[in-house]
Amino acid sequence: MAVDVDLRLVRYFTVVAAHGNFRRAAAALHVAQPSLSRQIQQLEKLLGVRLFERTRQGSDLTAAGEAFLAEAHELLQVAERAVNQARAADASGALEIGYTGNLLVTPAVRQLRRHGHQARTRHLPQSDVASALLDGRVDVAVTRLPLSAAGLCLAVLYEHPRVLVVPTWHRLAGKESVRLDDFADELLVRHPDPQMDAFWRIDPRPDGRPAPAGPIADTVEDKLELVAAGEALTLAPAGYLAMPRPDLTFVPVDGLAPCVVVAASRARDARPAVEHFLAIATALLHAA
């Protein structure tokens, strides 16, 4: 009997198999762990076999899982080759260009079109960038690190220093600059994505201590509301708050690694339009 297999589920399976742990796999895929567990259960139901056995150390492949893994990798590679070959054969196909946050891609898109390439843009949540690239919804994406780089190529475009966003009445408001020690005991807004959360809350701290955990927020608007209400502070890229709320201000932070902006593409996508966009983005897209 024919079985219709969702390639997204197959890719999720290979990532869990590689990590041997649902929590680490969920972090790499930028999805919630309960959602990932449901996706794997859906694949197991579709196949009619159990793919993983849960253990205290993580998740081990069953005999059926081991048998499926090699074919799963081959299936994903064949699908990727088929997509790339179809797109390469269609010279009229538009390049799908993703971007996140307030990052501008217009100069590069305009230049790409002047060189005869069709292009469409799509705004993406930061947590969806890797998945959107790997499942073909976008061909390239301009985004900020951190980003899971498995299966992707990253071209560094520019950097933004990080700033601390505080209420205007806060003790650090108006400072010329601060260091991590100045707000080490302050609660910082948490991110749903573990990789993003570690970067923006500096967790763990350089001395190994965990960062104080503030309330969690999904959107920029919710994050700023928490800061304005005095429930937590947050770090952000310089320039991200081009039109800040009147009750918020930002303070430059010395001694932190900057936020890096990259152009990401699939590792084996060597189409001329993709390479052309990456070259144009590197030449034209700079920090505001």
C-alpha positions in Angstrom: 0.0 0.0 0.0 1.4 3.4 -1.0 2.3 5.7 2.0 2.4 9.5 1.6 5.3 10.6 3.7 5.7 14.3 4.7 9.4 15.2 4.1 9.3 17.6 7.0 8.5 14.7 9.3 11.4 12.8 7.8 13.8 15.6 8.3 12.6 16.0 11.9 13.3 12.3 12.4 16.8 12.5 11.1 17.6 15.4 13.5 16.3 13.6 16.5 18.3 10.5 15.5 21.4 12.7 15.1 21.0 14.3 18.6 19.6 11.2 20.4 17.6 13.6 22.5 14.3 15.4 21.8 15.2 18.5 23.7 18.4 19.1 21.8 16.8 18.2 18.5 13.9 20.7 19.2 16.5 23.4 19.9 18.4 22.7 16.7 15.1 22.7 14.7 13.8 25.8 16.5 10.5 24.1 17.4 8.9 23.4 20.8 9.7 20.0 22.2 6.1 18.9 22.6 5.4 19.8 19.0 8.4 17.8 17.9 7.3 14.8 19.9 3.9 15.0 18.2 5.4 15.2 14.8 7.5 12.0 15.4 4.4 10.2 16.8 2.6 11.2 13.6 5.4 9.7 11.5 5.4 6.5 13.6 1.7 6.2 13.1 2.0 6.7 9.4 4.7 4.1 9.1 3.1 1.7 11.5 6.4 1.2 13.5 8.0 2.6 16.6 11.2 4.6 15.6 12.5 5.6 19.1 12.8 4.1 22.5 12.9 6.7 25.4 15.7 6.1 27.9 17.1 8.0 30.8 19.9 9.3 28.6 17.7 10.4 25.7 16.1 8.5 22.8 17.6 5.5 21.1 16.6 4.2 17.6 14.7 1.0 17.5 15.6 -1.6 14.9 12.9 -0.1 12.6 14.3 3.3 13.3 17.8 2.2 12.3 16.5 0.6 9.1 14.6 3.8 8.2 17.4 6.2 9.0 19.7 5.4 6.0 16.8 5.6 3.6 15.5 8.8 5.2 18.8 10.6 4.5 18.7 9.4 0.9 15.1 10.4 0.6 15.9 14.0 1.7 18.9 14.2 -0.6 16.9 13.0 -3.6 14.1 15.5 -2.8 16.6 18.4 -2.5 18.2 17.4 -5.8 14.8 17.3 -7.5 13.8 20.7 -6.2 17.2 22.3 -7.2 17.1 20.7 -10.7 13.5 21.8 -11.3 14.3 25.4 -10.3 17.6 25.5 -12.3 15.6 24.4 -15.4 13.1 27.1 -14.9 14.9 30.3 -15.7 11.7 32.3 -15.2 11.3 31.1 -11.6 11.3 33.8 -9.0 13.9 33.7 -6.1 12.1 33.6 -2.8 14.0 36.0 -0.4 13.2 35.8 3.3 14.1 38.4 5.9 13.5 38.8 9.7 12.8 41.6 12.1 13.5 45.1 10.7 16.3 44.0 8.4 16.2 45.7 5.0 16.7 43.7 1.8 15.2 46.2 -0.7 18.5 47.5 -2.1 19.7 43.9 -2.9 16.3 42.8 -4.3 16.1 45.9 -6.5 19.6 45.3 -7.9 18.9 41.6 -8.4 15.8 42.5 -10.5 17.8 45.0 -12.5 20.1 42.1 -13.5 17.1 40.2 -14.9 16.2 37.9 -12.0 12.6 37.7 -10.7 12.4 37.9 -6.9 9.7 37.8 -4.2 10.2 38.7 -0.6 8.7 37.1 2.5 8.9 38.2 6.2 9.8 35.4 8.6 9.8 34.9 12.3 13.4 34.4 13.4 12.5 31.0 14.8 11.3 29.8 11.3 14.3 30.8 9.2 16.1 27.5 9.2 12.9 25.5 8.5 11.8 27.8 5.7 15.2 27.4 4.0 15.4 23.7 4.4 11.8 23.0 3.3 12.1 25.3 0.2 9.7 28.1 1.3 12.5 30.6 0.7 15.7 30.2 -1.2 17.8 32.8 0.8 17.2 34.7 4.0 18.7 37.8 5.6 18.6 37.3 9.3 20.5 37.6 12.6 22.5 34.9 14.3 22.2 32.7 16.2 20.9 30.3 13.6 21.2 26.6 13.3 23.6 26.1 10.4 23.1 22.4 9.7 22.5 22.2 5.9 23.0 25.9 5.4 25.7 28.3 4.1 26.0 31.6 5.9 27.6 34.8 4.5 28.3 37.5 7.0 27.0 40.9 6.0 27.6 43.1 9.0 27.4 43.4 12.8 25.3 45.4 15.3 26.4 46.0 18.8 24.0 45.0 21.5 22.1 47.5 23.6 20.2 47.2 26.9 16.5 48.3 26.7 15.3 49.8 30.0 12.4 51.9 31.2 13.1 55.7 31.2 12.9 55.7 35.0 15.4 52.8 35.5 18.6 53.4 37.4 20.7 52.7 34.3 18.7 55.0 32.0 20.8 57.9 30.7 24.1 56.1 31.2 26.7 56.6 28.4 27.3 52.8 28.5 27.1 49.8 30.8 28.8 46.4 31.2 27.3 43.1 32.0 28.2 43.4 35.7 26.0 46.5 35.9 22.8 44.5 35.2 24.0 40.9 36.0 21.3 40.5 38.7 18.4 42.0 36.6 15.8 39.7 35.1 16.0 39.5 31.3 13.1 38.6 29.1 13.3 35.0 28.0 12.9 33.8 24.4 10.9 30.6 23.5 13.8 29.4 21.3 16.6 28.0 23.5 19.4 29.1 21.1 18.1 32.6 20.9 17.5 32.7 24.6 21.1 31.7 25.5 22.5 34.4 23.2 20.2 37.3 24.3 20.3 36.5 28.0 24.0 35.6 28.0 23.1 32.3 29.6 25.2 30.9 31.1 27.2 33.9 32.2 31.0 34.0 31.6 31.6 32.7 35.1 29.3 29.8 34.5 26.4 31.0 36.6 22.9 30.8 35.0 21.3 34.1 34.0 18.3 35.3 36.0 15.2 34.1 34.2 12.5 36.7 33.5 9.1 36.3 32.0 8.9 34.8 28.5 7.7 36.8 25.4 7.0 35.6 21.8 6.9 39.0 20.1 8.9 42.3 20.1 5.8 44.1 21.3 5.3 41.8 24.2 8.9 42.1 25.1 8.8 45.9 25.2 5.6 45.9 27.2 7.4 43.7 29.9 10.3 46.1 30.0 8.0 49.2 30.2 6.1 47.6 33.1 9.3 47.0 35.0 9.0 43.2 34.9 12.4 42.7 33.2 15.0 44.2 30.9 16.0 43.0 27.5 19.0 43.1 25.1 18.5 44.1 21.5 20.5 44.9 18.4 21.5 48.6 18.2 19.1 50.3 15.8 16.4 47.8 16.3 14.3 50.4 18.2 14.5 53.1 15.6 11.2 54.6 16.9 11.3 53.6 20.6 8.4 54.0 22.9 8.5 57.3 24.9 8.7 55.2 28.1 11.7 53.2 27.0 15.3 54.0 26.3 18.4 52.0 25.4 22.0 52.0 26.7 25.0 50.7 24.8 26.6 47.6 26.4 30.4 47.3 26.4 32.2 44.0 26.3 29.6 41.9 24.6 30.0 40.1 21.3 28.0 41.9 18.6 24.8 40.6 16.9 25.8 39.3 13.4 23.6 39.7 10.4 24.0 37.0 7.7 22.6 35.9 4.3 21.7 32.2 4.6 21.1 29.7 1.8 20.9 26.0 1.4 24.4 24.4 1.4 24.1 22.6 -2.0 22.0 25.3 -3.8 24.5 26.7 -6.4 21.9 28.3 -8.8 23.2 31.5 -10.4 20.3 33.6 -9.0 21.2 32.5 -5.4 24.9 33.2 -5.9 24.1 36.5 -7.5 21.9 37.5 -4.6 24.6 36.6 -2.1 27.2 38.7 -3.9 24.8 41.7 -4.2 23.7 41.4 -0.5 27.4 41.3 0.6 28.1 44.4 -1.4 25.0 46.5 -0.7 23.5 45.5 2.6 25.2 47.3 5.5 24.4 48.4 9.0 22.0 51.4 9.1 
